[in-house]
Amino acid sequence: MDGRLYTLAGEGATSAAVLLQPGAKGLDAPSYTIYADEYPAIDGGFVRSARAGIREVFLPLKIIAPTRPAMMKLKRELITSLNPTKGFVQLLVTEYGQPASGGPLEAEPTKQLTCYYVSGVEGGDGSSQGVTWSSYGLILRAPDPYFRSLFRTEASFVQYDVLRPFIPAEGANPFLSVDGVAPGQGLTLSSNPEWITTQLLSSVGDAAVQPRWTIQGPLNSTFSLRLHDADGEVVKSLRFNRAVSLPHGQTLTIETTRGEPDIYQQASDGTGPRTPMWSRFDITSDMWALEPGPNQISLQIDQPAGLTPEELEAWLADNRPVIGLSYLPAYLGI
C-alpha cells in the first residue's frame, strides 16, 4: 500500500524485526459455499454451483527490538502500512522445496495474496532478557481468495519452426548476431513465424483465470475468440458483432478480469490515446475464463460471402491479426 516491505523473520533476529510465530492459518484452500437443491420426490439432490468466499488469514506476529524506542518505531510503521483506509496490502509467500536430485533447498516461485487489514494489532507489550516485544494476532481478508503469481504467463497465436540452434555448430549460420547485420539478425528469431488460428494452451495453476487478450492488426471484420471442449465443440465464445478495424501498428486489448473489464484500441507501442471499443462487443457473449490444464482456443474471423478469388486474397491479407493472451496464474493455497 505505502511501498514498504516487511520481512517476517524467524527466531534468532537480533535487531528490530517482525517475527512470524507458529500457528498461521488461512494459507491453504479457501472456504467454499456450495449451492444445492433437494429433489422433491427422490433421495438426495444436485449441486448447482460452488464459489470460493473471501479468504481470512491469521498471522501470529511478534515485533521485537533491543530497546523500546526501536520496537515502537517499527510497530508504528507497521500499523501505518496496514491502515485499510489507504488501500490493500500484498502478502508474499515463498516456499522452499527439495529438488529431486537432492542438494540444498530451492525457492519455489513467489505467490501473492491481495488483502486488507481487519483486526489484531491492538497491542500486547512486554520485555524480557533485554528484548522488548509486542505480540499480535494479525487478521487479514482477501477479496480475491486465490494466491497469484507475481508475473503474467503469456501465449501467442504464432508458432515458430526454429531452423537453427541457439548455439550453432562451428561454421553454421548463427541465431544471434553481434552487430545485427551479419547472419542471425541480432535478437530476432531464426525462422519465419507461422500465423495460426488455433492454440492448445496449458494453463498453469489450479484455479480458473481470466485472460487479457491483445489483438494486433491487420483486422477489418467481426470475429470471435472461442473455447472448445475435449471433442472440439465450441462451448464458449467471446464475440464482436460489429466490425473491428485494426491497421498495422494498432492493438485491440480485451481485459476480462472480474471487476476490471475493459476493451480499448491503442497504438501497439502503448503511446497515444485509448479508444473505447465496447460498442463493437456483443454483450450477450461470455468473457470466459481459462480452466486449469489444457484449453483448446481458437480465433474465428467472419468471412464475407461471395468473394471472388482476387477479393478473397485481398481480404485474407487484411485479416491476419496476431492474437496474444496473458494471465496471472492462480493457486488455491501456498
N, C-alpha and C positions, 0 to 999 in steps of 0.2 A: 504494500500500500504506500509506504513512505520510502521505499527503496532500501531499507535496512535489512541485512541478513543476520539471523541469529542461528548459530550452530548449536544444536542440542548435544552437548558433550556428555561423556561418561564419567564415572567416578575417577578421581585422581587429578582433576584440574586444580591448579594452584593459584591461578589468577581469577578475576571476576568472570563467571561463566553461568550459563543456563544449563542445568543437568536434566536429562530425561530419566526419570525413575522407572523401575519395573511397574507394569500394570497398565500400559497404554491399551486403549480399546477403540474399536470402530475403524480399524485399518484393514479389515478383511472384507468379506462380501457385504454389500449394503442390504438393508432390510427391504422386503418386497411386500406389496399389497396385492393379493390375489382376488380377482373379481370372478365369482362363480354363481351359477344358478342351479337350483334344485329341480330335478324332473318332477312334474306334477303327479304322476301315477306309477312310476317305477323307482327302483332303488337308485340312489346316487344322484349325480348331477354332472354338469360340464363346466369347464373353466373357460371364461370369455377372454380374459387378458391378465397380464401381470405387469406391474410397474414398480420400479425402484423409487423409494421415497428419498427425502432429504437425509443425508448421512450426518450422523453425530459422532464426533471424535472426542475422546477423553485422553488428555496427556498429563500425567503427574509430573510436575516440574519442581525443581528447586534451584533458586538463584543463590549462588554463593560468592563470597569475596573475602579477602583478608581483613578488610575494615568495613564498618557500617557505611561510611560515605560512598565507598566504591560499590557496595551492594545496592544502596539506594539509587545511585546514578544509573546502574544497569536496569534496575526494576522500573524506574520512571520511563526510561527509553522504551522498554518492552510494553508497558501499559499504553504509552502514546502510539506505538506502532499497531497495537491491537484495536484501537478505537474504531468500532464498527460504523460510526457516522462518517468516517473518512473513506470507507471502501473495504474491499476484500483483502485477505492475506493469502499467500501461497504456502502450502505445506509441502516441502520437498522431501522425498524419501529415496534413499539409495540402499539397496540390499547387496550383500556380497555372497557369491556362490563359489563352490569348489569346482574347478574345471575337471572335465572327465580324465584328462591326462595327469591329474594331480598337481602339486605345486601350490603356490600361495593363492589366497582367495582373490577373486576377480570381481570388480564392481559391475553390477548389472546396470542397464540404463536407468537414469533417474526418472521418477514419476512425480507428478504434481497434483495437488488437490486444491481447488479454489474454495476458500472458507470465509466465514465471518465469525468474529468472537461473540460468544453468548454470555458466559459467566466463568467464575472460578478464580479470578485474580482479585480476591478480596482481602488477602493478607494472612500471614501466619509466621511472624518473625521469631528468630531465636539466634543463639550463638553458643558455640562450644568449641573447646580446644583451639582457640584462635581463629575460628571461622565464623563469619556472620552469614546467616542464611534466611531465606523466606520461601516457604513451600506453598504450592498452588495445585489445584486440580483444574487445569485449563479445559474448557468445553468449547469446541468449535463446531459449526454446522456448515455443510457443503450443499448448496442448491443443486449442483451437478454431482451426483453421488459417485461418479467414476473417476479413478485416477487416470491422468492423461500423460502422454509423453511430452517432453519439452519441445520436440521438433516434429514438424509435419512430415508424413510419408507422402511421396509423390509418385505419380504414374502418368504415362502419356500414351495416346493412340498413335504412336510412331514406334516402329521396331527397326533395329539396325542389324545388318549382317556384317559383322566386323571381319574384314578380309585379311587384315594384317595384325600380328600380335603387338601388344603394347611394347614389349621389349623384343625387337626382331632379332633373327639370326644375323650373323655377320654378312653384310652386303645386301640385306633385304631393304625394301622401302620402309622407312620408319613411320611409326604412328605419330611421333612428335617431331617438331622442327624447332631448332634454336631461334632462327630468325623469322619464322612464319612465312618464308618464301620458298625455301627448299622443300623437296617432297616431304609430306607429312602435314603441311599447312598448320603448323603451330598446334593449338589445342583443339582443333576440330576432329570429328570422328573420321575413321579411316574408310568409311564406305557410305554410300548414299542411303538415306533413311527411306523406309517404305511406309507409305501412308496406309493406315488400316482403319476399319470402322467397327471392329470387334476386338474386345480385350478380355482376357481371363485374369482377373485381379485377385490375389490372395490378401485379404485384409488381416493385418496383424492385430493382436489384442484379443480380448474375449468379451467385448460388448459392441453393439451396433454403433456406427459413427456416421455423422453427416458430412458429406464431402463438399469441398469448394471446387467448382468447375471453372476452367478457363478455356475459352474457345477463340483461337486466333484465326483471323481471316486468311484467305478469302471465303466468304459465305454470303449468299443472297437468296435465302429460301426459308421456308418453315422447316422445323426439324424436331426430333425427339431424342432424348437420352433414355435408354431402356435397360431394364434389369430383367434377366432371364432366369428361369428355374433350371433344374438339372437336365430336363428334357429339351431345353432350348426355347420353351414357350415364354412369351413376354408376360411378366406378372405385374410390372410397374413401369410407368412412363412419365417422364418429365417433359412436357411439350411446350413448344412455342407455336401458336396457331396464327400468328402474323409474321410475315417475312422479316428476317433479321438481315440487315445489310452491313457486312463487315469487310472492308477492303484490307489489303495488306497493311500491316502495321497497327491494326486495331484489334482489341481483345474484348470479348464479352465475358464478364465474371458473374457466376451464379453462386452465391453464398447460401447454403441450405441449413446452416447451423440453427437449431431451435432457439428462438428468441432473438436471433440476429440475421434473419433472411434479407438478402439484398440482390438486386440484379442491375448491373450497370455496364456501360460501354466506355472504354478509355483507350488512349494510346498504349501500345504494348510495352513501352518503356516506363509506364506509370506516370508520365507527365500529362499536363493538360486537364481539362475538366472531366468529371464523370457525368455521363448522360444516363439518366434512369431509363430502364428498358422494361419496366413492369407491364406496360401497355401491350407488349407482344407476348407475354407469358399467359398460358392457359391456366387460369386459377383453379380449374377443376382437376388439374393433373397433380401428381404427387412428387414432392421433393423428397424422394426416397433415400433411405439410409443403406450403407454397406453393412452386410452382416459379417460376423467373424468367419474367417475361412474363405474359400473360393467364391468369387462373384463374377458371373458372366454378364458383361455390359456391352452395349452397342450404341452406335450413332445411326439414326435413320434420317436422311435428308430427303425431303419430299420433292420428287422429280416431276416437272410438268409433263402432261401427256401430249402426244402428237408432235414431238420434236423430230426434225429431220436429222440425218447423221451429222451434218455440219453443225446444226444448232445444238445437238447433244454434246458434241465435242467441246464446243464453247461453254456450254452450261457446266460440264464436268470441270473444266479448267477454272471456272469462277466459284466452284463449290467444293473445295478441298481444304476445309479447316483442320487445324491441328488441335485435338482435344486433350486437355490435361486435367488432372484432378489431384487434390491433396486433402489430407485429413490428419487429425490428431488421434493416434491410436488410444483406445480406451480400455481400462482394466478394472475388474471387479474389486481388486484389492492389491496390496503391495506384493 
